[in-house]
Amino acid sequence: MAKKTAKVILDTNLWISFLISKNYTQLDNILFVQKATLIFSQELLEEFLDVVKRPKFRRFFPIENTEELLEIIQDYSASRC
């Protein structure tokens, strides 16, 4: 019997917290070894982009880092809700 892959939806607050804390190891291990599939929606991505553009978050999210993160999300996401 094949193992089922877990599906993970991270809301904007969790993304922001995760990225500010710079504790990437756990999520990297889960996503990159395909223990879980990242699920996202266009609305979630738009909300995330709106939040990271706020002045208080600019020091944490340079535009080039944000673009790289979006590419990774798209590469490791199998479906959208």
C-alpha positions as CSV (number, residue, x, y, z in Angstrom):
1,M,0.0,0.0,0.0
2,A,1.4,3.4,-1.0
3,K,2.0,6.0,1.6
4,K,-0.3,9.1,1.4
5,T,1.4,12.4,1.2
6,A,0.2,15.0,3.7
7,K,-1.2,18.2,2.4
8,V,-0.1,21.5,4.0
9,I,-1.8,24.9,3.8
10,L,0.1,27.7,5.4
11,D,-1.8,30.9,5.9
12,T,-0.1,34.3,5.7
13,N,0.5,34.6,9.4
14,L,2.3,31.3,9.5
15,W,4.4,32.1,6.4
16,I,5.4,35.5,7.9
17,S,6.3,33.9,11.3
18,F,8.2,31.1,9.7
19,L,10.2,33.4,7.4
20,I,11.0,36.0,10.1
21,S,12.2,33.2,12.5
22,K,14.4,31.8,9.8
23,N,13.7,28.3,11.0
24,Y,13.6,26.8,7.5
25,T,14.9,23.3,8.4
26,Q,11.7,21.6,9.4
27,L,9.6,22.9,6.4
28,D,12.5,22.2,4.0
29,N,12.7,18.6,5.2
30,I,9.0,18.1,4.9
31,L,8.5,19.7,1.4
32,F,11.8,18.8,-0.3
33,V,11.7,15.1,0.6
34,Q,8.0,15.1,-0.5
35,K,6.5,14.1,2.8
36,A,3.9,16.7,2.2
37,T,2.4,18.7,-0.7
38,L,2.1,22.4,-0.3
39,I,-1.4,23.6,-1.2
40,F,-2.0,27.3,-1.9
41,S,-4.5,29.6,-3.6
42,Q,-4.0,32.7,-5.7
43,E,-5.8,34.7,-2.9
44,L,-3.3,33.4,-0.3
45,L,-0.3,34.4,-2.5
46,E,-1.8,37.9,-3.1
47,E,-2.4,38.4,0.6
48,F,1.2,37.3,1.4
49,L,2.6,39.7,-1.2
50,D,0.5,42.5,0.2
51,V,1.7,41.9,3.8
52,V,5.4,41.6,2.9
53,K,5.2,44.9,1.1
54,R,4.2,46.7,4.3
55,P,6.9,49.1,5.7
56,K,7.3,47.2,8.9
57,F,8.2,44.0,7.0
58,R,10.5,45.4,4.3
59,R,13.7,44.7,6.3
60,F,12.7,41.0,6.5
61,F,11.6,40.6,2.9
62,P,13.7,42.2,0.2
63,I,12.0,41.9,-3.2
64,E,14.5,39.4,-4.6
65,N,14.0,37.1,-1.7
66,T,10.2,37.3,-2.0
67,E,10.4,36.5,-5.7
68,E,12.6,33.5,-5.0
69,L,10.2,32.3,-2.3
70,L,7.3,32.5,-4.8
71,E,9.2,30.4,-7.3
72,I,9.9,27.7,-4.6
73,I,6.3,27.7,-3.6
74,Q,5.2,27.2,-7.2
75,D,7.8,24.5,-7.8
76,Y,6.8,22.5,-4.7
77,S,3.0,22.9,-4.9
78,A,1.1,20.3,-6.7
79,S,-2.3,21.9,-6.6
80,R,-4.2,25.0,-5.7
81,C,-7.3,25.3,-3.6
